[in-house]
Amino acid sequence: MASRHDVMDCYEKIAPLTGRMLELARAGDWEGLMLLEQQFRSCVERLKEIELAAPLEPSQLVRKHDLLSRILADDAEIRDIVTPELAQLSSLLGNMHRQQHLNHAYGQ
């Protein structure tokens, strides 16, 4: 069984990670974003594994709510930035794939 501190520690680690991920997304630093996403996923997996022996205290619940609100807001903005980039990448890959088929069919 994990302690209340373990749960709060996870949230305290995740919140700044999503903040930094948002900064990297805004800057278009996709490689840096992917590296931090690995850390983010690790923290989230740890949080999923935690089984509390006792419920969080009221002050911890308030802090958890604040952190979770911040995490979700950052995540939503990251998605708003990344989604168009992924669509553009998908389009480029589709165009390259069609060009390869044309080159193959009709020669270089």
Residue pairs with C-beta under 8 A, 6 or more apart in sequence:
1 51
1 52
1 53
2 50
2 51
2 52
2 53
3 52
3 53
4 52
4 54
4 56
4 57
4 60
6 50
7 47
7 50
7 52
7 56
7 60
7 64
8 56
8 60
8 63
8 64
10 43
10 44
10 46
10 47
10 50
11 47
11 63
11 64
11 67
11 68
11 71
12 67
13 43
14 40
14 43
14 44
14 47
14 67
14 71
15 67
15 70
15 71
15 74
17 36
17 39
17 40
17 43
18 40
18 70
18 71
18 74
18 75
18 78
19 70
19 74
20 36
21 33
21 36
21 37
21 40
21 74
21 78
22 74
22 77
22 78
22 81
24 30
24 32
24 33
24 36
25 33
25 77
25 78
25 81
25 82
26 81
28 85
30 85
33 78
33 82
56 64
